[in-house]
Amino acid sequence: MPEVVAVPPGWAVLAVLLVALAGWWSASLDARVSGGGWSAPVAEVARLLRQRRRTLLAADRLLWRLGGGGLLVVALLMVAVVPLGRWTLADLGVGVVWFNAMDVLVWALVWMAGWGPNSAHALVGGYRFLAQAMAYELPLMFALTAPAVAAGSLRLGDVVAAQQESWFVLRMPVAFAVFCTCVVAFSVRGPFAAAAGTDIAGGVLAEVSGVDRLLLLAGRHALLVAGSAFAVVAFLGGGAGPWLPGWVWTLVKTFALVSVLVVAGRRLPSLRPDRLVEVGWVVLLPLTLLQLLVVSVVVVVG
Amino acid sequence: MTGTWWEAVLFWSLGAVAVAAGWAVFRTDSMARATYALAASFVAVGAQVLLLHLDYVGVVTVLMMVMEMAVMAVYMVMFMGMNPALMPMSMVHSRRTSIGLAVGTFLVLGGGALLVPWPTRRGSPAPDLTASLGEAVMGSKMLVMLVVSPVLFATIVSALVLALPRSRYDRLGADLRRRPADDPQPGGVGR
């Protein structure tokens, strides 16, 4: 496979369009699986664009807007380092750490979205997300470390190149599974949607309306897409595949993974963040560390 | 390091952002805004480090600082009495002392920066700056680090053990045999 090359920044427009397309697919499939129609997102977007903004007493508008709109920005910044076939927007030497730093920004943003409206339910939602973040972040970090160790590089181009012989999902299935779980967790969806749970009147979504709500919901889908695209590059061989060009394969795999995560997320029951913390630290963290040990030993010996 | 002119402009602008955000920490009356103003200040510094081509250090600075501030949001509600964290409050404490300390520190550091004869560059930057920085910091000091880190870790663990009102005897009974443990907040594994 040829080297990954950086394209001029103007191509970012295409990246945004692709993320929007995949996010739209995620939203449509999500609506379909949860009993609505394929066109439900169209109606929802139209409704939210026309909806008036709800104003609240003593709301911290600055942090509220930052939190709601920021998720989409973070997702796009994640995608910036993910190569599409043999092109990438930013050929960053520390792409893996960049992705990690961006997903930590989600901590701050979801909490701000909960803090902003000056509403108890939303604040509880924000704190629920932080509790959940403490549970998933360390397993996520070590799951991310495994492909970087195997490739001997933090550059995503090198991580793809290292999967010439076999995809990392075969060599490190536990890291892949944990990573996918964490992607669903940082996109506040499926079993990890307690921060926006119906038991607290929608949590971080309780007060947000109109365009702000649209941005927040779109941000969640975009995060799922960005996480899936990263998983495709880090574990599923990136653009590797027969007949078709690399960029097509990257897109096909990303759409497939997004679909799996959306459907699985809808099928699984919701998890309480306080219980999740123990699962994360006592089960997932040792599992990922063991996986990392195996990968490291194979790298040193093999 | 010789950068282009726009790198210089960007660097100084980020410096201004970092200082302005740091100033905002003490001007705002909200704990949440102060927390994230501080985070913004650190993010600007992280971006400056990126401009120095220390990619890893820059990105990790952003990662650590944002995470730290998010965790601080948990602590500020957990431990602040009467929960002023959720109310408007002044971010300034012991005004006179702080101003004196801040001005003094600024003069010492700024004076040092201006008066110290800086060495001129010898040779050229290493191809991998992060690796060479790691070598420079850790290479000869590895033994110290190896000794310090377990001591630090042991300190954290013993501080937690001393601070916790409940011991393992409360959880597991006098003979440490009670299963599952008696926790006020049961975990998901059921230990």
Interface residues (C-beta under 8 A of the other chain):
Chain A: D60 L62 L63 L66 L92 G93 V94 V97 W98 N100 A101 V104 L105 W107 A108 W111 M112 W115 L123 Y127 L130 A133 M134 E137 L154 L271 R272 D274 R275 L276 V277 E278 V279 V282 V283
Chain B: S30 A32 R33 Y36 A39 D55 Y56 V59 V60 V62 L63 V66 M67 M69 A70 V71 A73 V74 V77 L86 T130 Q185 P186 G187 G188 V189 R191
